[in-house]
Amino acid sequence: MEASGTSGMKAALNGVPSLSILDGWWIEGCIEGMTGWAIGENHRRQNEQGGSRASDAASLYDKLARVADLYYHNKHHFYRVMTIAVAMNGSFFNTQRMMQQYVLKAYFR
């Protein structure tokens, strides 16, 4: 579970679709099957409802199988997901926006 999303920023700018739990920046950045894939449910909501590790594991294996199938059998679509990850997440989740928000929300209140 990460706080600022810097690993997601780097990944998106390098064309790497994310495969992660819905926590931190990925709650905002995940468009299922377009910018990457979500594992399980929203962990904040799941913790309130007593989420299951078994269902997370099943979701992980299911998504890994789908992503691997896409990568090995439909490269064109996988490359499209990579391009969308750069276009959407790379352009929105970046250091410039992060610093602008820090300055405007933390320093100039």
N, CA, C and O atoms as a GROMACS GRO file, in nm:
protein
  436
    1MET      N    1   0.084  -0.117   0.000
    1MET     CA    2   0.000   0.000   0.000
    1MET      C    3   0.089   0.124   0.000
    1MET      O    4   0.169   0.144   0.092
    2GLU      N    5   0.075   0.205  -0.101
    2GLU     CA    6   0.161   0.322  -0.111
    2GLU      C    7   0.081   0.449  -0.091
    2GLU      O    8  -0.041   0.451  -0.108
    3ALA      N    9   0.150   0.555  -0.057
    3ALA     CA   10   0.081   0.680  -0.026
    3ALA      C   11   0.079   0.776  -0.143
    3ALA      O   12  -0.027   0.828  -0.178
    4SER      N   13   0.192   0.801  -0.204
    4SER     CA   14   0.198   0.908  -0.304
    4SER      C   15   0.184   0.860  -0.447
    4SER      O   16   0.154   0.940  -0.535
    5GLY      N   17   0.205   0.734  -0.474
    5GLY     CA   18   0.188   0.683  -0.609
    5GLY      C   19   0.305   0.703  -0.702
    5GLY      O   20   0.289   0.696  -0.824
    6THR      N   21   0.425   0.729  -0.647
    6THR     CA   22   0.539   0.756  -0.736
    6THR      C   23   0.575   0.635  -0.821
    6THR      O   24   0.619   0.652  -0.935
    7SER      N   25   0.558   0.514  -0.770
    7SER     CA   26   0.588   0.398  -0.853
    7SER      C   27   0.490   0.388  -0.968
    7SER      O   28   0.527   0.349  -1.079
    8GLY      N   29   0.364   0.424  -0.943
    8GLY     CA   30   0.265   0.427  -1.050
    8GLY      C   31   0.294   0.533  -1.153
    8GLY      O   32   0.271   0.514  -1.272
    9MET      N   33   0.347   0.648  -1.106
    9MET     CA   34   0.385   0.755  -1.198
    9MET      C   35   0.493   0.705  -1.293
    9MET      O   36   0.484   0.723  -1.415
   10LYS      N   37   0.596   0.643  -1.236
   10LYS     CA   38   0.707   0.594  -1.318
   10LYS      C   39   0.660   0.486  -1.414
   10LYS      O   40   0.698   0.486  -1.531
   11ALA      N   41   0.578   0.396  -1.365
   11ALA     CA   42   0.530   0.287  -1.450
   11ALA      C   43   0.448   0.342  -1.567
   11ALA      O   44   0.471   0.304  -1.682
   12ALA      N   45   0.354   0.429  -1.538
   12ALA     CA   46   0.267   0.483  -1.643
   12ALA      C   47   0.347   0.555  -1.750
   12ALA      O   48   0.320   0.540  -1.869
   13LEU      N   49   0.446   0.634  -1.709
   13LEU     CA   50   0.527   0.706  -1.807
   13LEU      C   51   0.612   0.613  -1.893
   13LEU      O   52   0.656   0.652  -2.002
   14ASN      N   53   0.634   0.492  -1.845
   14ASN     CA   54   0.710   0.393  -1.921
   14ASN      C   55   0.622   0.292  -1.992
   14ASN      O   56   0.671   0.191  -2.042
   15GLY      N   57   0.492   0.319  -1.996
   15GLY     CA   58   0.400   0.232  -2.068
   15GLY      C   59   0.368   0.102  -1.998
   15GLY      O   60   0.333   0.003  -2.063
   16VAL      N   61   0.379   0.100  -1.866
   16VAL     CA   62   0.351  -0.021  -1.790
   16VAL      C   63   0.212  -0.011  -1.729
   16VAL      O   64   0.188   0.071  -1.640
   17PRO      N   65   0.118  -0.094  -1.776
   17PRO     CA   66  -0.013  -0.095  -1.713
   17PRO      C   67   0.000  -0.150  -1.571
   17PRO      O   68   0.083  -0.238  -1.547
   18SER      N   69  -0.079  -0.100  -1.479
   18SER     CA   70  -0.070  -0.146  -1.341
   18SER      C   71  -0.162  -0.264  -1.315
   18SER      O   72  -0.268  -0.278  -1.375
   19LEU      N   73  -0.118  -0.348  -1.224
   19LEU     CA   74  -0.197  -0.460  -1.173
   19LEU      C   75  -0.177  -0.456  -1.023
   19LEU      O   76  -0.074  -0.500  -0.971
   20SER      N   77  -0.276  -0.402  -0.952
   20SER     CA   78  -0.258  -0.378  -0.810
   20SER      C   79  -0.393  -0.374  -0.739
   20SER      O   80  -0.498  -0.370  -0.802
   21ILE      N   81  -0.387  -0.375  -0.606
   21ILE     CA   82  -0.508  -0.359  -0.527
   21ILE      C   83  -0.556  -0.214  -0.539
   21ILE      O   84  -0.477  -0.124  -0.567
   22LEU      N   85  -0.684  -0.194  -0.519
   22LEU     CA   86  -0.740  -0.059  -0.526
   22LEU      C   87  -0.711   0.015  -0.396
   22LEU      O   88  -0.791   0.016  -0.303
   23ASP      N   89  -0.594   0.077  -0.393
   23ASP     CA   90  -0.550   0.152  -0.277
   23ASP      C   91  -0.464   0.267  -0.327
   23ASP      O   92  -0.404   0.257  -0.434
   24GLY      N   93  -0.458   0.374  -0.251
   24GLY     CA   94  -0.375   0.489  -0.289
   24GLY      C   95  -0.416   0.548  -0.422
   24GLY      O   96  -0.535   0.564  -0.449
   25TRP      N   97  -0.318   0.581  -0.504
   25TRP     CA   98  -0.345   0.648  -0.631
   25TRP      C   99  -0.423   0.559  -0.728
   25TRP      O  100  -0.493   0.610  -0.815
   26TRP      N  101  -0.414   0.427  -0.712
   26TRP     CA  102  -0.475   0.336  -0.807
   26TRP      C  103  -0.628   0.340  -0.800
   26TRP      O  104  -0.695   0.302  -0.896
   27ILE      N  105  -0.683   0.385  -0.688
   27ILE     CA  106  -0.828   0.404  -0.679
   27ILE      C  107  -0.872   0.505  -0.785
   27ILE      O  108  -0.975   0.488  -0.850
   28GLU      N  109  -0.793   0.611  -0.802
   28GLU     CA  110  -0.825   0.714  -0.901
   28GLU      C  111  -0.781   0.676  -1.042
   28GLU      O  112  -0.847   0.711  -1.139
   29GLY      N  113  -0.669   0.603  -1.054
   29GLY     CA  114  -0.609   0.578  -1.184
   29GLY      C  115  -0.657   0.455  -1.256
   29GLY      O  116  -0.631   0.439  -1.376
   30CYS      N  117  -0.726   0.366  -1.186
   30CYS     CA  118  -0.766   0.240  -1.248
   30CYS      C  119  -0.892   0.257  -1.334
   30CYS      O  120  -0.998   0.294  -1.285
   31ILE      N  121  -0.876   0.229  -1.459
   31ILE     CA  122  -0.989   0.210  -1.549
   31ILE      C  123  -0.970   0.066  -1.599
   31ILE      O  124  -0.888   0.039  -1.686
   32GLU      N  125  -1.047  -0.024  -1.542
   32GLU     CA  126  -1.029  -0.168  -1.562
   32GLU      C  127  -1.016  -0.204  -1.709
   32GLU      O  128  -1.103  -0.173  -1.791
   33GLY      N  129  -0.904  -0.272  -1.741
   33GLY     CA  130  -0.879  -0.316  -1.877
   33GLY      C  131  -0.830  -0.208  -1.971
   33GLY      O  132  -0.801  -0.236  -2.088
   34MET      N  133  -0.820  -0.085  -1.922
   34MET     CA  134  -0.772   0.024  -2.008
   34MET      C  135  -0.639   0.081  -1.960
   34MET      O  136  -0.547   0.097  -2.039
   35THR      N  137  -0.628   0.111  -1.831
   35THR     CA  138  -0.502   0.160  -1.776
   35THR      C  139  -0.432   0.052  -1.695
   35THR      O  140  -0.320   0.071  -1.648
   36GLY      N  141  -0.497  -0.061  -1.679
   36GLY     CA  142  -0.445  -0.172  -1.603
   36GLY      C  143  -0.560  -0.252  -1.544
   36GLY      O  144  -0.671  -0.250  -1.596
   37TRP      N  145  -0.531  -0.323  -1.434
   37TRP     CA  146  -0.629  -0.413  -1.376
   37TRP      C  147  -0.624  -0.404  -1.224
   37TRP      O  148  -0.517  -0.390  -1.165
   38ALA      N  149  -0.740  -0.414  -1.163
   38ALA     CA  150  -0.751  -0.409  -1.017
   38ALA      C  151  -0.761  -0.550  -0.961
   38ALA      O  152  -0.826  -0.637  -1.018
   39ILE      N  153  -0.694  -0.571  -0.848
   39ILE     CA  154  -0.701  -0.698  -0.777
   39ILE      C  155  -0.798  -0.680  -0.661
   39ILE      O  156  -0.780  -0.592  -0.577
   40GLY      N  157  -0.900  -0.763  -0.657
   40GLY     CA  158  -0.994  -0.761  -0.546
   40GLY      C  159  -1.082  -0.637  -0.547
   40GLY      O  160  -1.100  -0.572  -0.650
   41GLU      N  161  -1.135  -0.608  -0.431
   41GLU     CA  162  -1.224  -0.494  -0.411
   41GLU      C  163  -1.146  -0.375  -0.358
   41GLU      O  164  -1.027  -0.386  -0.329
   42ASN      N  165  -1.212  -0.263  -0.346
   42ASN     CA  166  -1.153  -0.145  -0.283
   42ASN      C  167  -1.117  -0.181  -0.139
   42ASN      O  168  -1.204  -0.215  -0.060
   43HIS      N  169  -0.988  -0.175  -0.105
   43HIS     CA  170  -0.942  -0.222   0.025
   43HIS      C  171  -0.991  -0.137   0.142
   43HIS      O  172  -1.004  -0.189   0.253
   44ARG      N  173  -1.018  -0.012   0.121
   44ARG     CA  174  -1.073   0.068   0.231
   44ARG      C  175  -1.214   0.019   0.265
   44ARG      O  176  -1.248   0.003   0.382
   45ARG      N  177  -1.294  -0.005   0.162
   45ARG     CA  178  -1.429  -0.055   0.185
   45ARG      C  179  -1.423  -0.199   0.236
   45ARG      O  180  -1.501  -0.237   0.324
   46GLN      N  181  -1.332  -0.279   0.182
   46GLN     CA  182  -1.321  -0.418   0.220
   46GLN      C  183  -1.280  -0.434   0.365
   46GLN      O  184  -1.329  -0.523   0.434
   47ASN      N  185  -1.188  -0.349   0.413
   47ASN     CA  186  -1.148  -0.356   0.553
   47ASN      C  187  -1.264  -0.328   0.647
   47ASN      O  188  -1.273  -0.386   0.755
   48GLU      N  189  -1.353  -0.238   0.606
   48GLU     CA  190  -1.470  -0.208   0.687
   48GLU      C  191  -1.567  -0.326   0.690
   48GLU      O  192  -1.637  -0.346   0.789
   49GLN      N  193  -1.570  -0.404   0.581
   49GLN     CA  194  -1.662  -0.515   0.571
   49GLN      C  195  -1.596  -0.649   0.606
   49GLN      O  196  -1.661  -0.753   0.596
   50GLY      N  197  -1.471  -0.646   0.646
   50GLY     CA  198  -1.401  -0.770   0.680
   50GLY      C  199  -1.366  -0.852   0.557
   50GLY      O  200  -1.412  -0.965   0.542
   51GLY      N  201  -1.285  -0.794   0.468
   51GLY     CA  202  -1.249  -0.857   0.342
   51GLY      C  203  -1.174  -0.988   0.358
   51GLY      O  204  -1.122  -1.018   0.465
   52SER      N  205  -1.168  -1.064   0.251
   52SER     CA  206  -1.111  -1.198   0.253
   52SER      C  207  -0.982  -1.204   0.173
   52SER      O  208  -0.976  -1.158   0.059
   53ARG      N  209  -0.879  -1.262   0.234
   53ARG     CA  210  -0.753  -1.282   0.162
   53ARG      C  211  -0.770  -1.387   0.052
   53ARG      O  212  -0.706  -1.379  -0.053
   54ALA      N  213  -0.856  -1.483   0.076
   54ALA     CA  214  -0.881  -1.586  -0.025
   54ALA      C  215  -0.942  -1.526  -0.151
   54ALA      O  216  -0.905  -1.564  -0.262
   55SER      N  217  -1.034  -1.432  -0.135
   55SER     CA  218  -1.095  -1.370  -0.253
   55SER      C  219  -0.992  -1.281  -0.325
   55SER      O  220  -0.994  -1.272  -0.448
   56ASP      N  221  -0.902  -1.216  -0.250
   56ASP     CA  222  -0.794  -1.138  -0.312
   56ASP      C  223  -0.702  -1.230  -0.392
   56ASP      O  224  -0.664  -1.196  -0.504
   57ALA      N  225  -0.668  -1.344  -0.336
   57ALA     CA  226  -0.580  -1.439  -0.406
   57ALA      C  227  -0.648  -1.490  -0.533
   57ALA      O  228  -0.584  -1.498  -0.638
   58ALA      N  229  -0.775  -1.523  -0.524
   58ALA     CA  230  -0.849  -1.570  -0.642
   58ALA      C  231  -0.854  -1.461  -0.749
   58ALA      O  232  -0.838  -1.489  -0.868
   59SER      N  233  -0.876  -1.338  -0.706
   59SER     CA  234  -0.879  -1.226  -0.800
   59SER      C  235  -0.743  -1.206  -0.865
   59SER      O  236  -0.735  -1.181  -0.986
   60LEU      N  237  -0.636  -1.216  -0.786
   60LEU     CA  238  -0.500  -1.201  -0.840
   60LEU      C  239  -0.473  -1.306  -0.947
   60LEU      O  240  -0.427  -1.273  -1.056
   61TYR      N  241  -0.502  -1.432  -0.918
   61TYR     CA  242  -0.475  -1.539  -1.014
   61TYR      C  243  -0.561  -1.523  -1.140
   61TYR      O  244  -0.514  -1.549  -1.251
   62ASP      N  245  -0.684  -1.481  -1.122
   62ASP     CA  246  -0.773  -1.457  -1.236
   62ASP      C  247  -0.718  -1.346  -1.325
   62ASP      O  248  -0.712  -1.360  -1.447
   63LYS      N  249  -0.677  -1.235  -1.263
   63LYS     CA  250  -0.624  -1.122  -1.341
   63LYS      C  251  -0.491  -1.158  -1.407
   63LYS      O  252  -0.467  -1.119  -1.521
   64LEU      N  253  -0.404  -1.231  -1.336
   64LEU     CA  254  -0.277  -1.272  -1.397
   64LEU      C  255  -0.301  -1.358  -1.520
   64LEU      O  256  -0.234  -1.342  -1.622
   65ALA      N  257  -0.396  -1.448  -1.512
   65ALA     CA  258  -0.428  -1.533  -1.626
   65ALA      C  259  -0.480  -1.449  -1.743
   65ALA      O  260  -0.442  -1.472  -1.858
   66ARG      N  261  -0.566  -1.352  -1.714
   66ARG     CA  262  -0.621  -1.266  -1.820
   66ARG      C  263  -0.513  -1.180  -1.884
   66ARG      O  264  -0.506  -1.166  -2.006
   67VAL      N  265  -0.427  -1.121  -1.799
   67VAL     CA  266  -0.321  -1.033  -1.851
   67VAL      C  267  -0.221  -1.114  -1.933
   67VAL      O  268  -0.180  -1.071  -2.041
   68ALA      N  269  -0.182  -1.231  -1.883
   68ALA     CA  270  -0.089  -1.316  -1.957
   68ALA      C  271  -0.148  -1.358  -2.091
   68ALA      O  272  -0.079  -1.358  -2.193
   69ASP      N  273  -0.276  -1.395  -2.092
   69ASP     CA  274  -0.343  -1.433  -2.216
   69ASP      C  275  -0.344  -1.316  -2.314
   69ASP      O  276  -0.318  -1.333  -2.433
   70LEU      N  277  -0.374  -1.198  -2.263
   70LEU     CA  278  -0.375  -1.079  -2.347
   70LEU      C  279  -0.236  -1.053  -2.404
   70LEU      O  280  -0.221  -1.027  -2.523
   71TYR      N  281  -0.135  -1.060  -2.319
   71TYR     CA  282   0.002  -1.032  -2.361
   71TYR      C  283   0.051  -1.132  -2.466
   71TYR      O  284   0.113  -1.094  -2.566
   72TYR      N  285   0.024  -1.259  -2.444
   72TYR     CA  286   0.076  -1.361  -2.535
   72TYR      C  287  -0.012  -1.386  -2.658
   72TYR      O  288   0.039  -1.432  -2.760
   73HIS      N  289  -0.142  -1.356  -2.651
   73HIS     CA  290  -0.230  -1.391  -2.762
   73HIS      C  291  -0.297  -1.273  -2.830
   73HIS      O  292  -0.363  -1.290  -2.932
   74ASN      N  293  -0.283  -1.153  -2.775
   74ASN     CA  294  -0.344  -1.035  -2.838
   74ASN      C  295  -0.255  -0.914  -2.811
   74ASN      O  296  -0.297  -0.818  -2.746
   75LYS      N  297  -0.134  -0.920  -2.862
   75LYS     CA  298  -0.036  -0.813  -2.838
   75LYS      C  299  -0.088  -0.676  -2.877
   75LYS      O  300  -0.062  -0.578  -2.809
   76HIS      N  301  -0.163  -0.670  -2.987
   76HIS     CA  302  -0.215  -0.540  -3.032
   76HIS      C  303  -0.299  -0.475  -2.922
   76HIS      O  304  -0.284  -0.356  -2.895
   77HIS      N  305  -0.387  -0.552  -2.860
   77HIS     CA  306  -0.470  -0.496  -2.753
   77HIS      C  307  -0.386  -0.463  -2.629
   77HIS      O  308  -0.411  -0.363  -2.563
   78PHE      N  309  -0.287  -0.548  -2.599
   78PHE     CA  310  -0.200  -0.518  -2.485
   78PHE      C  311  -0.124  -0.388  -2.509
   78PHE      O  312  -0.110  -0.306  -2.417
   79TYR      N  313  -0.074  -0.367  -2.630
   79TYR     CA  314  -0.006  -0.241  -2.662
   79TYR      C  315  -0.101  -0.123  -2.652
   79TYR      O  316  -0.059  -0.013  -2.615
   80ARG      N  317  -0.226  -0.144  -2.683
   80ARG     CA  318  -0.325  -0.038  -2.669
   80ARG      C  319  -0.342   0.000  -2.521
   80ARG      O  320  -0.351   0.118  -2.487
   81VAL      N  321  -0.347  -0.100  -2.434
   81VAL     CA  322  -0.356  -0.074  -2.291
   81VAL      C  323  -0.233   0.005  -2.244
   81VAL      O  324  -0.244   0.098  -2.164
   82MET      N  325  -0.116  -0.033  -2.295
   82MET     CA  326   0.007   0.040  -2.261
   82MET      C  327  -0.004   0.186  -2.303
   82MET      O  328   0.031   0.275  -2.226
   83THR      N  329  -0.052   0.210  -2.424
   83THR     CA  330  -0.065   0.346  -2.476
   83THR      C  331  -0.164   0.428  -2.394
   83THR      O  332  -0.139   0.545  -2.365
   84ILE      N  333  -0.275   0.366  -2.358
   84ILE     CA  334  -0.376   0.436  -2.276
   84ILE      C  335  -0.321   0.467  -2.138
   84ILE      O  336  -0.350   0.573  -2.082
   85ALA      N  337  -0.241   0.375  -2.081
   85ALA     CA  338  -0.180   0.400  -1.950
   85ALA      C  339  -0.090   0.523  -1.955
   85ALA      O  340  -0.091   0.605  -1.863
   86VAL      N  341  -0.011   0.536  -2.061
   86VAL     CA  342   0.075   0.653  -2.076
   86VAL      C  343  -0.010   0.778  -2.094
   86VAL      O  344   0.013   0.880  -2.029
   87ALA      N  345  -0.108   0.771  -2.183
   87ALA     CA  346  -0.190   0.888  -2.216
   87ALA      C  347  -0.271   0.937  -2.097
   87ALA      O  348  -0.277   1.057  -2.071
   88MET      N  349  -0.334   0.846  -2.026
   88MET     CA  350  -0.424   0.888  -1.918
   88MET      C  351  -0.350   0.904  -1.785
   88MET      O  352  -0.354   1.011  -1.724
   89ASN      N  353  -0.284   0.799  -1.739
   89ASN     CA  354  -0.220   0.806  -1.607
   89ASN      C  355  -0.088   0.882  -1.610
   89ASN      O  356  -0.056   0.955  -1.517
   90GLY      N  357  -0.012   0.864  -1.719
   90GLY     CA  358   0.114   0.935  -1.729
   90GLY      C  359   0.097   1.086  -1.737
   90GLY      O  360   0.181   1.161  -1.687
   91SER      N  361  -0.012   1.128  -1.799
   91SER     CA  362  -0.033   1.272  -1.812
   91SER      C  363  -0.099   1.333  -1.689
   91SER      O  364  -0.090   1.454  -1.667
   92PHE      N  365  -0.166   1.251  -1.607
   92PHE     CA  366  -0.236   1.305  -1.490
   92PHE      C  367  -0.160   1.283  -1.360
   92PHE      O  368  -0.151   1.374  -1.277
   93PHE      N  369  -0.105   1.164  -1.341
   93PHE     CA  370  -0.033   1.133  -1.217
   93PHE      C  371   0.115   1.159  -1.241
   93PHE      O  372   0.190   1.071  -1.283
   94ASN      N  373   0.155   1.282  -1.214
   94ASN     CA  374   0.294   1.320  -1.236
   94ASN      C  375   0.341   1.416  -1.127
   94ASN      O  376   0.260   1.467  -1.049
   95THR      N  377   0.469   1.438  -1.122
   95THR     CA  378   0.528   1.520  -1.016
   95THR      C  379   0.484   1.665  -1.025
   95THR      O  380   0.467   1.730  -0.922
   96GLN      N  381   0.464   1.717  -1.145
   96GLN     CA  382   0.419   1.856  -1.159
   96GLN      C  383   0.284   1.877  -1.092
   96GLN      O  384   0.266   1.972  -1.016
   97ARG      N  385   0.189   1.788  -1.119
   97ARG     CA  386   0.056   1.800  -1.056
   97ARG      C  387   0.066   1.780  -0.905
   97ARG      O  388   0.001   1.852  -0.829
   98MET      N  389   0.148   1.683  -0.863
   98MET     CA  390   0.165   1.657  -0.721
   98MET      C  391   0.218   1.781  -0.648
   98MET      O  392   0.165   1.819  -0.544
   99MET      N  393   0.321   1.842  -0.703
   99MET     CA  394   0.379   1.961  -0.639
   99MET      C  395   0.282   2.079  -0.643
   99MET      O  396   0.273   2.155  -0.547
  100GLN      N  397   0.210   2.094  -0.753
  100GLN     CA  398   0.111   2.201  -0.762
  100GLN      C  399   0.004   2.184  -0.654
  100GLN      O  400  -0.036   2.282  -0.592
  101GLN      N  401  -0.041   2.062  -0.633
  101GLN     CA  402  -0.141   2.039  -0.528
  101GLN      C  403  -0.083   2.066  -0.389
  101GLN      O  404  -0.149   2.126  -0.305
  102TYR      N  405   0.040   2.022  -0.365
  102TYR     CA  406   0.103   2.049  -0.235
  102TYR      C  407   0.110   2.199  -0.209
  102TYR      O  408   0.075   2.246  -0.101
  103VAL      N  409   0.156   2.273  -0.309
  103VAL     CA  410   0.170   2.418  -0.292
  103VAL      C  411   0.035   2.484  -0.269
  103VAL      O  412   0.020   2.564  -0.177
  104LEU      N  413  -0.062   2.451  -0.353
  104LEU     CA  414  -0.192   2.518  -0.342
  104LEU      C  415  -0.272   2.475  -0.219
  104LEU      O  416  -0.342   2.557  -0.160
  105LYS      N  417  -0.262   2.349  -0.181
  105LYS     CA  418  -0.344   2.301  -0.070
  105LYS      C  419  -0.274   2.306   0.065
  105LYS      O  420  -0.339   2.319   0.168
  106ALA      N  421  -0.141   2.297   0.066
  106ALA     CA  422  -0.070   2.293   0.192
  106ALA      C  423  -0.011   2.429   0.231
  106ALA      O  424  -0.010   2.466   0.348
  107TYR      N  425   0.038   2.504   0.132
  107TYR     CA  426   0.108   2.628   0.162
  107TYR      C  427   0.022   2.753   0.148
  107TYR      O  428   0.042   2.850   0.220
  108PHE      N  429  -0.073   2.751   0.056
  108PHE     CA  430  -0.156   2.870   0.032
  108PHE      C  431  -0.301   2.841   0.069
  108PHE      O  432  -0.390   2.845  -0.016
  109ARG      N  433  -0.324   2.814   0.192
  109ARG     CA  434  -0.460   2.785   0.239
  109ARG      C  435  -0.526   2.912   0.285
  109ARG      O  436  -0.641   2.910   0.328
   0.00000   0.00000   0.00000
